[in-house]
């Protein structure tokens, strides 16, 4: 039987509608219930009224207790249907029901039935009194005291549950290895912990401050809930509320709690300097009411540990996947992005880019500024390709771009975008540089393709561009790979030196067109296997260029040819030696010393030397090349452009170059007696050279008719098989002796 005597009959106010304190009266005497009701009528504790629940027996009390799990206080009669009914009910409440929270006060009208002390202690009983002694004041005091005890017990229990939940939440949080996932988990778990949605932010650094290099890093919104959800992964400055920005910034800087009128920022303090702040759109006092300050502090401490751990993992990941200088991906990060996107993209386009003449840029502006150039290049590529699946820096000045591929038009689109992006110079302080990227392309249309293979194909295509100065990009094809393998094979022969490949110098005479006397000898490298077989010279030179051995081989060429030439017998001291310079040699800072040392050791004056360079060296207006050629001419050497007419240099630009002559490529000479167009080109070149006071050497003269044409056109020098093939130093003696004999005719 349940009797509810809550509240008198007068109208209820708003306060009385607040949740009341439930007090269970267990007594077999109805008068006791009525007296108790009258005694507590109108009483409130913490502005909450009392609600009396009535049971006339232990059995009824059990029913009520099973239906209501939020009864703070029970007044239990010791003697009811039996002498031990009250104590039995107490035992059932604590043991069988498992209720540790309801505060129990025993009452009896028969003093002889008082419970023993050990029973009171055993069953967590809050008080015992005889009914006759319980005046209204004592009764209310006993109930209020019990309510305070209940509040304390429930507070402890609430904190225990919160801590249990906190551990569960923390277990969820620490499982996150990515900073973004960790930040989202923190806000999700904290919202679940307090039991209601609030506007909140987790802000901090995305990486360790010392990892940022020279780039200044700022605080970012790592995760957000509520009105700021669209600000995730953006700088803190995008938050419109200055109060929030100030609270978060101050919290991170001071590593102390910072509050404003609308919320509070709690610091995530770490040992590695990667501080953060948890901003909550509620007051700290409300947080204390919801979960307690201890729980809040423990949650924040655990979140800070998780932030530190996740930050370290992110740092380790950055070491592997983020390029410190540019902030782009590393090659490892690029490979990961490639494999990740093979699941969704049918075709992937890999672009391998580098910067022409970057070594020259480094020499000119220094390593520190050159690093700035690379950073700005990376930023410009990122802006140019917002649709890129990945942009990475592979090596010093080499970048990789991963794009979704659809058709062959994609290549032209990329080339156009890069050219447009780099039309504007890059500015560093007082330095302004116009960069010319080179591009190699490779397409993957099969998900089973290995990322490393496609990247290698793009690299091979880029190397093809490097070998061909007339193009700024190339698309991979299998023939390139075969050529690359051949270069590698030949380079392996070069690396063994004389044990693998024998180096030697052959000399081809260059004759005066007027009297057919010896004017010069062109020194030409020859490569031969230990078995005596000659290797293709052009292929070996190309292999030496790509392998980086050309500088060392060139130095050997200087020493050997200068020495042998100085020992030639029977020639005039007006006869000169022509030596070829490759692009890599020209750009090597050691070339000045290599030339001077070789000339000094051979006791050879530089005014007896002619240096041949290809016109491709002048296409980019390379100051390093111009400086070297100017230096050579000041010391008496002669400079001529080899294979002139095969490149794309402007004839009008020729007058600005530090050169003394040109050599017309054999492709024009060999056909000019049969092809009017070829003859017209030769005549034009001779006319330009004459106007600029440049000497002209015709290469590839093989017939008497060709010689006659060039003599009639007043060509300066003739070179070709009509006179002699390239000869070794030993075989050259017979030619010299023959050439100086009076009346000797060639051809």
Wavefront OBJ file of the C-alpha trace (Angstrom):
o trace
v 0.000 0.000 0.000
v 1.451 3.353 -1.048
v 0.224 6.568 0.470
v 1.511 9.856 -0.971
v 0.900 12.788 1.329
v 3.057 15.154 -0.734
v 2.157 18.788 -0.420
v -0.943 20.350 0.943
v -3.933 21.193 -1.204
v -2.954 24.807 -1.889
v -1.836 25.626 -5.466
v 1.689 24.602 -6.462
v 4.197 27.279 -7.308
v 6.989 27.013 -9.865
v 9.466 26.172 -7.135
v 7.257 23.372 -5.838
v 7.296 21.824 -9.278
v 11.033 21.204 -8.801
v 12.043 17.630 -8.246
v 11.305 16.798 -4.568
v 13.329 14.759 -2.110
v 11.690 11.359 -1.690
v 11.441 10.150 1.909
v 10.147 6.616 2.543
v 8.204 6.059 5.783
v 8.054 2.376 6.754
v 5.823 1.780 9.808
v 2.839 -0.445 10.602
v 1.180 2.382 12.554
v -0.825 4.813 10.314
v -0.663 7.448 13.012
v 3.119 7.557 12.659
v 2.709 8.294 8.966
v 0.283 11.124 9.683
v 2.460 12.625 12.416
v 5.501 12.498 10.142
v 3.545 14.136 7.314
v 2.486 16.974 9.566
v 6.017 17.385 10.928
v 7.684 17.849 7.534
v 4.833 19.709 5.864
v 6.122 22.850 4.157
v 9.776 21.964 4.790
v 12.349 22.392 2.001
v 15.965 21.418 1.686
v 18.057 23.301 -0.861
v 14.830 24.790 -2.170
v 13.366 21.377 -2.925
v 10.274 20.041 -1.107
v 9.855 16.632 0.501
v 7.761 13.866 -1.041
v 6.722 11.167 1.445
v 6.287 7.596 0.270
v 4.444 5.366 2.762
v 4.672 1.630 3.446
v 2.801 -0.157 6.280
v 4.993 -3.265 6.108
v 8.391 -4.479 5.034
v 6.743 -6.165 2.065
v 5.216 -2.878 0.850
v 8.524 -1.131 1.434
v 10.295 -3.619 -0.838
v 7.785 -2.918 -3.595
v 8.315 0.827 -3.322
v 12.098 0.498 -3.235
v 12.036 -1.650 -6.353
v 9.870 0.900 -8.161
v 11.861 3.955 -7.041
v 15.642 3.893 -7.298
v 16.028 7.520 -6.237
v 14.893 7.492 -2.609
v 17.441 9.434 -0.531
v 16.080 8.629 2.973
v 14.028 5.829 4.542
v 12.600 5.977 8.108
v 12.188 2.306 9.083
v 10.312 0.937 12.097
v 12.263 -1.866 13.750
v 9.260 -3.897 14.897
v 6.399 -4.413 12.477
v 4.843 -7.712 11.361
v 7.653 -9.362 13.275
v 10.212 -8.376 15.858
v 12.962 -8.349 13.196
v 10.976 -7.066 10.224
v 12.774 -3.719 10.214
v 16.252 -5.212 10.484
v 15.344 -7.773 7.854
v 14.292 -4.982 5.505
v 17.578 -3.188 6.134
v 19.503 -6.352 5.325
v 17.465 -6.851 2.142
v 18.069 -3.246 1.034
v 21.819 -3.482 1.450
v 22.425 -7.069 0.362
v 19.649 -8.262 -1.931
v 18.646 -4.980 -3.552
v 22.262 -3.795 -3.590
v 21.219 -0.304 -2.621
v 24.218 1.423 -1.042
v 22.852 4.917 -1.386
v 19.529 5.314 0.475
v 20.219 6.626 3.964
v 18.482 4.499 6.627
v 17.148 5.819 9.955
v 15.720 3.211 12.359
v 12.829 4.151 14.641
v 11.155 2.114 17.346
v 8.377 2.561 19.826
v 9.721 -0.310 21.939
v 13.150 0.529 23.390
v 13.883 -3.084 24.181
v 14.090 -3.892 20.496
v 16.956 -1.599 19.696
v 19.439 -3.025 17.150
v 22.846 -4.055 18.286
v 25.826 -1.813 17.530
v 27.381 -4.344 15.162
v 24.138 -4.416 13.147
v 24.182 -0.632 12.771
v 27.785 -0.722 11.557
v 27.291 -3.780 9.368
v 24.333 -2.450 7.401
v 25.419 1.192 7.025
v 22.607 2.633 9.164
v 22.664 6.425 9.556
v 20.724 6.737 12.792
v 18.514 5.188 15.438
v 15.925 6.896 17.630
v 12.912 6.140 19.757
v 9.719 7.576 18.311
v 8.895 9.325 21.575
v 12.202 11.217 21.431
v 11.727 12.475 17.859
v 10.336 15.953 18.171
v 9.603 17.839 14.956
v 12.941 19.591 15.138
v 14.879 16.373 15.774
v 12.970 14.563 13.016
v 13.676 17.261 10.430
v 17.302 17.445 11.609
v 17.681 13.687 11.200
v 16.162 13.781 7.698
v 18.272 16.761 6.567
v 21.430 15.163 7.969
v 20.583 11.976 6.116
v 19.969 13.966 2.912
v 23.393 15.538 3.217
v 24.865 12.084 3.649
v 22.924 10.918 0.598
v 24.232 13.829 -1.443
v 27.787 13.021 -0.414
v 27.414 9.343 -1.246
v 25.786 10.142 -4.580
v 28.470 12.686 -5.374
v 31.095 10.049 -4.736
v 29.141 7.574 -6.850
v 28.646 10.103 -9.618
v 32.345 10.858 -9.643
v 33.099 7.152 -9.640
v 30.859 6.643 -12.649
v 32.299 9.688 -14.343
v 35.801 8.407 -13.751
v 34.777 5.038 -15.096
v 33.257 6.721 -18.123
v 36.319 8.918 -18.348
v 38.578 5.893 -18.534
v 36.383 4.458 -21.262
v 36.444 7.771 -23.114
v 40.184 8.084 -22.653
v 40.680 4.582 -24.047
v 38.765 5.714 -27.120
v 40.794 8.898 -27.387
v 44.267 7.379 -27.097
v 43.505 4.897 -29.863
v 43.575 7.769 -32.358
v 46.905 8.163 -34.121
v 46.005 11.050 -36.422
v 45.775 14.481 -34.852
v 42.493 15.328 -36.573
v 40.886 12.086 -35.425
v 42.213 12.588 -31.902
v 40.815 16.123 -31.703
v 37.404 14.980 -32.940
v 37.391 12.142 -30.397
v 38.198 14.533 -27.523
v 35.200 16.733 -28.265
v 32.902 13.781 -28.848
v 33.877 12.122 -25.582
v 33.713 15.326 -23.543
v 30.245 16.082 -24.879
v 29.185 12.566 -23.934
v 30.753 13.016 -20.499
v 28.809 16.154 -19.592
v 25.642 14.759 -21.116
v 24.590 17.698 -23.255
v 25.692 19.359 -26.508
v 27.741 22.549 -26.302
v 29.753 24.681 -28.700
v 33.377 23.665 -28.298
v 36.776 23.842 -30.008
v 40.065 22.043 -29.698
v 42.870 24.266 -30.923
v 46.601 23.811 -31.106
v 49.614 23.214 -33.296
v 49.557 20.579 -36.024
v 53.205 19.788 -35.502
v 55.991 20.354 -33.032
v 57.130 24.000 -33.110
v 60.765 23.050 -33.690
v 59.724 20.936 -36.670
v 58.348 23.920 -38.552
v 61.829 24.983 -39.669
v 61.925 28.564 -40.882
v 58.190 28.610 -41.483
v 56.199 30.286 -38.721
v 53.352 28.088 -37.569
v 50.166 29.313 -35.944
v 47.374 27.879 -33.853
v 44.744 26.021 -35.853
v 41.271 24.689 -35.163
v 41.914 20.959 -34.940
v 38.285 20.052 -34.285
v 35.019 21.834 -33.533
v 31.406 21.192 -32.564
v 28.410 23.448 -32.767
v 28.511 26.773 -34.551
v 32.218 26.485 -35.414
v 32.119 23.081 -37.140
v 32.952 24.647 -40.518
v 36.215 26.095 -39.152
v 38.028 22.755 -38.729
v 41.608 22.711 -40.066
v 41.643 26.490 -40.443
v 43.726 29.070 -38.545
v 42.341 30.274 -35.222
v 42.060 33.739 -36.768
v 39.001 32.639 -38.781
v 36.934 32.414 -35.578
v 34.750 35.515 -35.640
v 34.566 35.977 -31.858
v 37.522 37.974 -30.584
v 36.706 36.780 -27.055
v 37.176 33.158 -28.090
v 40.358 33.909 -30.033
v 41.801 35.818 -27.094
v 40.871 33.130 -24.566
v 42.402 30.343 -26.664
v 45.575 32.294 -27.468
v 46.097 33.353 -23.861
v 45.417 29.833 -22.642
v 48.008 28.317 -24.972
v 50.571 31.021 -24.262
v 50.191 30.999 -20.476
v 49.250 27.315 -20.191
v 46.589 28.333 -17.694
v 42.802 28.386 -17.756
v 41.392 31.489 -19.412
v 37.706 32.379 -19.146
v 35.412 34.934 -20.693
v 31.733 35.739 -20.205
v 30.558 32.941 -22.486
v 33.046 30.153 -22.013
v 36.329 28.844 -20.740
v 39.582 27.690 -22.378
v 41.334 24.816 -20.612
v 45.041 24.226 -21.336
v 46.428 20.996 -22.770
v 49.929 21.155 -21.324
v 52.518 18.823 -22.858
v 56.186 18.190 -22.250
v 57.229 18.726 -25.864
v 55.955 22.283 -26.267
v 53.035 21.274 -28.473
v 50.486 23.084 -26.310
v 46.783 23.269 -27.083
v 43.517 24.503 -25.627
v 40.056 23.016 -25.169
v 37.511 25.813 -25.457
v 34.024 25.112 -24.069
v 31.035 27.364 -24.619
v 29.947 27.202 -20.984
v 31.210 28.528 -17.671
v 33.557 26.572 -15.468
v 31.005 26.773 -12.651
v 28.466 24.970 -14.816
v 31.046 22.328 -15.654
v 31.639 21.798 -11.952
v 27.921 21.315 -11.414
v 27.628 18.890 -14.320
v 30.618 16.640 -13.686
v 32.726 18.101 -10.892
v 36.006 19.963 -11.129
v 38.062 16.826 -10.417
v 36.546 15.053 -13.417
v 37.105 18.078 -15.643
v 40.727 18.368 -14.559
v 41.345 14.662 -14.993
v 39.761 14.681 -18.444
v 41.888 17.633 -19.513
v 45.037 15.987 -18.111
v 44.280 12.792 -19.996
v 43.476 14.761 -23.138
v 46.831 16.545 -22.816
v 48.615 13.193 -22.577
v 46.736 12.006 -25.640
v 47.566 15.235 -27.461
v 51.232 14.791 -26.638
v 51.233 11.154 -27.734
v 49.315 11.883 -30.931
v 51.522 14.879 -31.624
v 54.629 12.719 -31.324
v 53.127 10.137 -33.661
v 52.246 12.931 -36.057
v 55.802 14.218 -35.736
v 57.202 10.782 -36.549
v 54.829 10.561 -39.483
v 55.949 14.007 -40.612
v 59.554 12.863 -40.582
v 58.599 10.149 -43.049
v 55.878 11.831 -45.070
v 56.308 15.629 -44.896
v 59.205 17.546 -46.412
v 60.537 19.878 -43.752
v 61.741 22.566 -46.120
v 58.613 23.006 -48.249
v 55.809 21.406 -46.241
v 55.017 19.207 -49.248
v 54.964 15.422 -49.134
v 58.151 13.416 -49.192
v 58.643 10.694 -51.770
v 57.335 8.180 -49.217
v 54.197 10.270 -48.762
v 53.820 10.474 -52.525
v 53.998 6.696 -52.873
v 51.378 6.278 -50.144
v 49.059 8.725 -51.913
v 49.566 6.873 -55.194
v 48.565 3.518 -53.729
v 45.648 5.061 -51.843
v 44.243 6.609 -55.011
v 44.594 3.515 -57.179
v 41.454 2.286 -55.400
v 39.307 5.120 -56.785
v 41.043 6.530 -59.879
v 41.161 4.547 -63.120
v 44.141 6.550 -64.395
v 46.853 8.410 -62.543
v 49.222 10.923 -64.103
v 52.656 11.368 -62.529
v 54.609 14.533 -63.296
v 58.301 14.742 -62.412
v 59.549 18.330 -62.506
v 62.861 20.026 -61.908
v 64.291 23.529 -62.289
v 66.663 24.278 -65.140
v 70.073 25.525 -64.040
v 69.264 25.181 -60.356
v 72.910 24.446 -59.575
v 73.765 27.778 -61.152
v 71.096 29.477 -59.033
v 72.583 27.955 -55.878
v 76.072 29.118 -56.814
v 74.747 32.591 -57.513
v 72.531 33.259 -54.479
v 73.748 30.736 -51.889
v 72.147 27.766 -50.186
v 69.895 29.737 -47.826
v 68.212 31.772 -50.545
v 68.092 28.719 -52.801
v 66.086 26.970 -50.091
v 63.703 29.916 -50.204
v 63.379 29.413 -53.957
v 62.417 25.792 -53.367
v 59.821 26.769 -50.768
v 58.266 29.320 -53.092
v 58.346 26.808 -55.932
v 56.484 24.322 -53.754
v 53.895 26.953 -52.787
v 53.429 27.934 -56.414
v 52.914 24.319 -57.472
v 50.369 23.880 -54.672
v 48.423 26.921 -55.876
v 48.670 25.826 -59.491
v 47.416 22.308 -58.813
v 44.724 22.477 -56.107
v 43.295 19.322 -57.681
v 46.516 17.380 -57.134
v 46.236 14.136 -55.207
v 49.754 14.731 -53.914
v 52.620 17.159 -54.459
v 56.012 16.060 -53.181
v 59.616 17.185 -53.164
v 61.732 14.212 -54.151
v 65.245 15.593 -54.155
v 66.957 18.989 -54.064
v 65.087 20.697 -56.913
v 62.885 17.820 -58.051
v 59.130 17.722 -57.476
v 56.446 15.113 -58.102
v 52.796 15.865 -58.854
v 50.087 13.195 -58.760
v 46.916 13.925 -60.717
v 43.887 12.042 -61.911
v 44.466 11.242 -65.577
v 41.793 11.084 -68.248
v 43.355 11.608 -71.657
v 46.463 12.724 -73.516
v 45.149 16.284 -73.245
v 46.039 16.176 -69.547
v 49.719 16.507 -70.433
v 49.164 19.660 -72.469
v 46.986 21.076 -69.700
v 49.718 20.502 -67.103
v 52.390 22.020 -69.350
v 50.232 25.101 -69.936
v 49.462 25.517 -66.236
v 53.128 25.234 -65.255
v 54.253 27.682 -67.939
v 51.628 30.201 -66.840
v 52.447 29.738 -63.149
v 56.144 30.439 -63.648
v 55.832 33.377 -66.014
v 55.967 35.608 -62.960
v 59.462 35.727 -61.418
v 60.091 34.461 -57.916
v 61.201 37.233 -55.589
v 63.469 36.818 -52.590
v 64.384 40.072 -50.879
v 66.282 41.974 -53.577
v 66.634 38.912 -55.833
v 64.293 38.181 -58.728
v 64.485 34.860 -60.573
v 62.578 33.552 -63.575
v 62.434 29.774 -63.289
v 62.072 27.358 -66.175
v 60.738 23.999 -64.986
v 61.263 20.832 -67.015
v 58.617 18.109 -66.911
v 58.570 14.352 -67.362
v 55.232 12.526 -67.602
v 54.137 8.946 -67.010
v 50.608 7.540 -66.946
v 49.311 4.638 -64.864
v 46.117 3.010 -66.147
v 46.373 -0.272 -64.247
v 45.762 -0.461 -60.456
v 48.411 -3.165 -60.250
v 51.135 -0.780 -61.424
v 53.774 -0.155 -58.782
v 54.073 3.480 -57.743
v 57.859 3.239 -57.808
v 57.778 2.046 -61.433
v 55.531 4.875 -62.630
v 57.620 7.441 -60.761
v 60.739 5.952 -62.346
v 59.159 6.241 -65.789
v 58.403 9.915 -65.179
v 62.015 10.356 -64.064
v 63.261 8.690 -67.258
v 61.088 11.069 -69.282
v 62.558 14.017 -67.371
v 66.073 12.771 -68.091
v 65.131 12.655 -71.754
v 64.236 16.356 -71.519
v 67.592 17.039 -69.890
v 69.338 15.397 -72.830
v 67.265 17.370 -75.331
v 67.661 21.091 -74.770
v 65.024 21.856 -77.403
v 62.067 20.665 -75.320
v 60.676 21.504 -71.880
v 58.748 18.255 -71.377
v 58.544 14.635 -72.483
v 56.081 11.772 -72.083
v 57.509 8.382 -71.197
v 57.706 5.653 -73.815
v 59.466 2.258 -73.581
v 62.273 3.360 -75.914
v 63.345 5.868 -73.286
v 63.799 3.077 -70.775
v 65.925 1.112 -73.215
v 68.057 4.190 -73.815
v 68.351 4.778 -70.074
v 69.479 1.204 -69.551
v 72.053 1.605 -72.299
v 73.367 4.780 -70.669
v 73.623 2.917 -67.392
v 75.534 0.100 -69.069
v 77.928 2.510 -70.694
v 78.312 4.484 -67.472
v 79.258 1.260 -65.709
v 82.027 0.850 -68.262
v 83.219 4.370 -67.519
v 83.292 3.921 -63.758
v 85.866 1.182 -64.102
v 88.318 3.590 -65.742
v 91.158 1.993 -67.666
v 90.303 -1.437 -66.220
v 86.940 -1.403 -68.012
v 87.375 1.175 -70.755
v 90.476 2.587 -72.385
v 90.415 6.334 -72.937
v 92.360 7.868 -75.796
v 92.416 11.028 -77.892
v 92.244 11.146 -81.668
v 92.849 14.263 -83.707
v 91.127 15.412 -86.905
v 92.868 18.096 -88.941
v 91.162 21.392 -89.733
v 92.557 22.960 -92.900
v 92.762 26.503 -94.158
v 90.304 26.812 -97.040
v 92.560 29.270 -98.838
v 95.805 27.278 -99.059
v 94.839 23.943 -97.484
v 97.542 24.267 -94.896
v 97.016 22.822 -91.397
v 95.187 25.375 -89.269
v 94.197 23.264 -86.278
v 93.475 19.813 -84.892
v 90.205 18.925 -83.170
v 90.770 16.662 -80.170
v 88.156 13.902 -80.025
v 87.643 11.380 -77.224
v 87.730 7.710 -78.066
v 86.620 4.820 -75.847
v 87.770 1.254 -76.344
v 87.148 -1.985 -74.486
v 90.091 -3.949 -73.057
v 89.631 -6.239 -76.056
v 90.315 -3.377 -78.446
v 86.773 -2.746 -79.737
v 85.806 0.903 -80.116
v 82.653 2.089 -78.355
v 80.253 4.638 -79.833
v 81.704 8.007 -78.867
v 78.421 9.943 -78.815
v 76.785 7.328 -76.587
v 79.735 7.267 -74.216
v 79.783 11.061 -73.937
v 76.046 11.049 -73.219
v 76.549 8.365 -70.564
v 79.356 10.403 -69.029
v 77.089 13.466 -68.966
v 74.182 11.707 -67.258
v 76.381 9.848 -64.778
v 78.274 12.978 -63.741
v 81.614 11.569 -64.905
v 82.029 14.045 -67.745
v 83.871 16.569 -65.584
v 86.518 14.060 -64.553
v 86.795 12.657 -68.061
v 86.988 16.207 -69.422
v 89.866 17.009 -67.079
v 91.668 13.893 -68.325
v 90.993 15.036 -71.890
v 92.543 18.454 -71.186
v 95.674 16.951 -69.648
v 96.185 14.342 -72.359
v 95.365 16.402 -75.454
v 97.323 19.473 -74.273
v 100.350 17.323 -73.493
v 100.264 15.370 -76.756
v 99.624 18.484 -78.846
v 102.584 20.310 -77.315
v 104.782 17.421 -78.442
v 103.597 17.370 -82.066
v 106.603 17.714 -84.364
v 106.731 19.519 -87.652
v 103.909 21.983 -87.155
v 103.922 25.755 -86.967
v 103.319 27.499 -83.678
v 100.333 29.077 -85.451
v 98.554 25.716 -85.526
v 95.980 25.440 -82.773
v 94.138 22.736 -80.847
v 90.324 22.573 -80.777
v 88.751 21.146 -77.612
v 85.045 20.508 -76.991
v 83.314 21.649 -73.816
v 80.168 19.880 -72.619
v 77.396 21.695 -70.709
v 78.241 19.917 -67.456
v 81.892 20.831 -67.779
v 81.019 24.469 -68.336
v 78.877 24.543 -65.190
v 81.498 22.846 -63.030
v 83.396 25.405 -60.972
v 86.593 23.347 -61.285
v 86.847 23.876 -65.061
v 88.958 27.026 -64.657
v 91.551 25.134 -62.648
v 91.382 22.064 -64.901
v 92.198 24.166 -67.985
v 94.919 26.227 -66.316
v 96.614 23.209 -64.719
v 96.586 21.208 -67.953
v 97.956 24.143 -69.977
v 100.650 24.906 -67.399
v 101.807 21.290 -67.184
v 101.959 21.064 -70.993
v 103.678 24.480 -71.240
v 100.964 25.441 -73.693
v 99.748 29.008 -74.173
v 95.976 29.478 -74.188
v 96.230 31.476 -77.429
v 96.873 28.170 -79.181
v 93.572 26.727 -77.915
v 90.141 26.836 -79.532
v 87.178 25.867 -77.332
v 84.069 24.541 -79.047
v 80.658 24.847 -77.385
v 77.196 23.948 -78.666
v 74.676 26.715 -79.271
v 72.297 25.033 -76.807
v 74.431 26.470 -74.015
v 73.284 29.972 -74.937
v 69.541 29.342 -75.099
v 68.928 30.291 -71.454
v 71.331 33.253 -71.450
v 73.387 31.381 -68.881
v 75.706 33.798 -67.101
v 77.996 30.993 -65.947
v 78.642 30.028 -69.570
v 79.160 33.630 -70.630
v 81.594 34.243 -67.772
v 83.704 31.208 -68.683
v 83.895 32.047 -72.380
v 84.752 35.664 -71.607
v 87.509 34.461 -69.265
v 88.935 32.182 -71.971
v 88.975 34.923 -74.607
v 90.670 37.376 -72.238
v 93.488 34.860 -71.881
v 93.957 34.553 -75.608
v 91.869 31.485 -76.353
v 89.406 31.338 -79.236
v 85.757 30.311 -78.826
v 83.596 28.880 -81.611
v 80.043 27.543 -81.702
v 79.973 23.914 -82.811
v 77.215 22.396 -84.995
v 75.829 25.838 -85.672
v 72.460 25.935 -87.410
v 70.974 22.867 -85.734
v 69.656 24.680 -82.658
v 67.212 27.481 -82.085
v 69.444 30.386 -81.228
v 68.659 33.680 -82.866
v 71.091 34.859 -85.513
v 70.608 38.411 -84.288
v 71.606 37.275 -80.798
v 74.861 35.866 -82.173
v 76.512 39.291 -82.206
v 76.104 39.578 -78.425
v 77.937 36.349 -77.634
v 81.621 36.141 -76.607
v 82.576 33.961 -79.607
v 85.038 34.218 -82.488
v 83.576 31.836 -85.011
v 81.067 29.175 -85.955
v 81.261 25.640 -87.293
v 78.525 24.797 -89.811
v 77.029 21.408 -89.057
v 77.866 18.571 -91.430
v 74.150 17.989 -92.132
v 74.134 21.145 -94.296
v 77.533 20.576 -95.911
v 76.937 16.986 -97.028
v 73.808 17.894 -99.027
v 74.566 21.382 -100.298
v 75.909 20.225 -103.675
v 72.602 18.435 -104.298
v 70.029 20.334 -102.224
v 69.469 24.011 -103.081
v 67.819 24.640 -99.714
v 70.854 23.320 -97.851
v 73.102 25.475 -100.012
v 70.917 28.500 -99.291
v 71.279 27.908 -95.556
v 75.056 27.635 -95.887
v 75.220 30.875 -97.865
v 73.076 32.624 -95.260
v 75.252 31.442 -92.409
v 78.395 32.574 -94.186
v 76.860 35.964 -94.867
v 75.889 36.461 -91.239
v 79.314 35.333 -90.045
v 81.036 37.728 -92.433
v 78.853 40.591 -91.237
v 79.765 39.807 -87.642
v 83.440 39.209 -88.475
v 83.291 35.580 -87.366
v 85.385 32.775 -88.786
v 83.532 29.838 -90.372
v 84.550 26.185 -90.338
v 82.711 23.740 -92.586
v 82.360 20.327 -90.965
v 81.912 17.102 -92.900
v 83.662 18.086 -96.127
v 84.019 14.784 -97.953
v 84.061 15.604 -101.671
v 86.006 17.863 -103.971
v 82.740 19.495 -105.026
v 81.935 20.423 -101.456
v 85.408 21.856 -100.994
v 85.055 23.896 -104.167
v 81.735 25.379 -103.069
v 83.077 26.388 -99.683
v 86.229 27.885 -101.164
v 84.150 29.891 -103.629
v 82.016 31.147 -100.736
v 85.180 32.298 -98.914
v 84.777 29.862 -96.011
v 87.620 30.133 -93.487
v 88.340 26.507 -92.613
v 87.469 23.027 -93.866
v 87.245 19.810 -91.876
v 86.255 16.346 -92.995
v 87.202 12.977 -94.390
v 88.333 14.601 -97.647
v 91.444 15.494 -95.691
v 91.618 12.891 -92.954
v 89.649 10.863 -90.500
v 90.453 11.375 -86.785
v 93.894 9.905 -86.068
v 95.792 8.855 -82.985
v 98.758 10.968 -81.954
v 101.115 8.296 -83.286
v 99.416 8.115 -86.694
v 99.218 11.877 -87.006
v 102.926 12.200 -87.814
v 102.509 10.825 -91.347
v 99.655 13.243 -92.053
v 101.660 16.203 -90.810
v 104.623 15.249 -92.933
v 102.379 14.846 -95.981
v 100.462 18.059 -95.407
v 103.566 20.237 -95.249
v 105.036 18.865 -98.498
v 104.838 21.426 -101.327
v 102.233 20.726 -103.990
v 100.312 18.109 -102.037
v 96.656 17.984 -103.107
v 93.860 16.450 -101.032
v 91.019 14.564 -102.682
l 1 2 3 4 5 6 7 8 9 10 11 12 13 14 15 16 17 18 19 20 21 22 23 24 25 26 27 28 29 30 31 32 33 34 35 36 37 38 39 40 41 42 43 44 45 46 47 48 49 50 51 52 53 54 55 56 57 58 59 60 61 62 63 64 65 66 67 68 69 70 71 72 73 74 75 76 77 78 79 80 81 82 83 84 85 86 87 88 89 90 91 92 93 94 95 96 97 98 99 100 101 102 103 104 105 106 107 108 109 110 111 112 113 114 115 116 117 118 119 120 121 122 123 124 125 126 127 128 129 130 131 132 133 134 135 136 137 138 139 140 141 142 143 144 145 146 147 148 149 150 151 152 153 154 155 156 157 158 159 160 161 162 163 164 165 166 167 168 169 170 171 172 173 174 175 176 177 178 179 180 181 182 183 184 185 186 187 188 189 190 191 192 193 194 195 196 197 198 199 200 201 202 203 204 205 206 207 208 209 210 211 212 213 214 215 216 217 218 219 220 221 222 223 224 225 226 227 228 229 230 231 232 233 234 235 236 237 238 239 240 241 242 243 244 245 246 247 248 249 250 251 252 253 254 255 256 257 258 259 260 261 262 263 264 265 266 267 268 269 270 271 272 273 274 275 276 277 278 279 280 281 282 283 284 285 286 287 288 289 290 291 292 293 294 295 296 297 298 299 300 301 302 303 304 305 306 307 308 309 310 311 312 313 314 315 316 317 318 319 320 321 322 323 324 325 326 327 328 329 330 331 332 333 334 335 336 337 338 339 340 341 342 343 344 345 346 347 348 349 350 351 352 353 354 355 356 357 358 359 360 361 362 363 364 365 366 367 368 369 370 371 372 373 374 375 376 377 378 379 380 381 382 383 384 385 386 387 388 389 390 391 392 393 394 395 396 397 398 399 400 401 402 403 404 405 406 407 408 409 410 411 412 413 414 415 416 417 418 419 420 421 422 423 424 425 426 427 428 429 430 431 432 433 434 435 436 437 438 439 440 441 442 443 444 445 446 447 448 449 450 451 452 453 454 455 456 457 458 459 460 461 462 463 464 465 466 467 468 469 470 471 472 473 474 475 476 477 478 479 480 481 482 483 484 485 486 487 488 489 490 491 492 493 494 495 496 497 498 499 500 501 502 503 504 505 506 507 508 509 510 511 512 513 514 515 516 517 518 519 520 521 522 523 524 525 526 527 528 529 530 531 532 533 534 535 536 537 538 539 540 541 542 543 544 545 546 547 548 549 550 551 552 553 554 555 556 557 558 559 560 561 562 563 564 565 566 567 568 569 570 571 572 573 574 575 576 577 578 579 580 581 582 583 584 585 586 587 588 589 590 591 592 593 594 595 596 597 598 599 600 601 602 603 604 605 606 607 608 609 610 611 612 613 614 615 616 617 618 619 620 621 622 623 624 625 626 627 628 629 630 631 632 633 634 635 636 637 638 639 640 641 642 643 644 645 646 647 648 649 650 651 652 653 654 655 656 657 658 659 660 661 662 663 664 665 666 667 668 669 670 671 672 673 674 675 676 677 678 679 680 681 682 683 684 685 686 687 688 689 690 691 692 693 694 695 696 697 698 699 700 701 702 703 704 705 706 707 708 709 710 711 712 713 714 715 716 717 718 719 720 721 722 723 724 725 726 727 728 729 730 731 732 733 734 735 736 737 738 739 740 741 742 743 744 745 746 747
